[in-house]
Amino acid sequence: MRPYNFSAGPAMLPVEVLEQVREELIDWNRSGASVMEVSHRGAEFMRLAAQAEQDVRELLGVGADYEVLFMQGGASAQFALVPLNLTAPGSRVDYIDSGYWSKKAIAEARRYLDVRIAAATDGTRVPAQDEIDLDRRASYVHYTPNETIGGVEFPYVPATGSVPLVADFSSSILSRPLDVSRFALIYAGAQKNLGPAGLTLVIVKKALLGRARPETPSVFDYRRIAEERSLLNTPPTFAWYVAARVLQWLKKHGGLEAMAQRNEAKAGALYAALDASALFKSHVAPASRSCMNVVFSTGSAEIDAAFIEAAAAQGLMHLKGHRAVGGMRASLYNAMPLEGVHALVEFMREFERVRA
Ligand code: PMP
């Protein structure tokens, strides 16, 4: 059996998809070549790309008034590309600061915009709706629905009135159904719930296209990318192909409703174990607990390190927390089976029992 991989990203992929990729690696679609070895402009690849877009639209219920783009540069590139594509220099925007990744987005946006912080927390919880102080004249509001490092997740979509809402869904995209119509723009690096690193998903309202600043690189201009069906230049074809297989896997396994149920069962089991433990603790406010990234610790760096090492020896891999917060982090993306969480919970109990 493969070990359980709790990595925060790049993260575990469904083994069914990996097996299919292996199967098709040398001879893709009876073309006599690997998908890596053929033109992105060939009929076969264009078909795959169109199907992937269709599957994103179907899974998330994306309306015809949105473009679905497959880009490069990761979510970090979007920190700059959102300002460059949507705003004129000096525009005022609101950002919600809920931790590490929102701070990164804010720092990058400040290079291009007049950024105001609409709400900020200490990173152990997300702000409540009534703590968010919005500027009606802001060009957009940006937030991070799931903070991968802090392990906090918004249990609601902020209401922003007529101000467009922009969200970095890198670590929770496709983990549950989403009302896309609430958003002006959604972006997500692929390497957690969608596929290998190298691909970035952007879902943007068509009405917002065509505003890019003149200095925006053409390959990062949303409108140009939309016009070229995300094939403006050579895309990361292999990553795109694997993502396409993951999307098919999601559809085959019940879509996002089924993922939401599984993900809640997984996170629920782990948080219940943390609440029942005298050794392991979560410092995240219960209402802000992330379903994808469960952050916890024993309060002792030494015991944490011993736990991480002992867990790895049992095939429970990559539980080390991010260096910014220490402790442990178990990432429970779609590909993690419930059995993986049960194995972790059982091991935590055993570790605690032996130490007591
Ligand atoms: N935002 C969030 C919420 C993330 O989790 C990450 C990656 N861990 C990033 C942004 C940065 O993504 P990338 O490495 O794709 O630029």
Residues whose N, C-alpha, C, O or C-beta is under 5 A from the ligand:
A	BS01	PMP	G73 G74 A75 S76 A77 W101 N146 T148 D168 S170 S171 G189
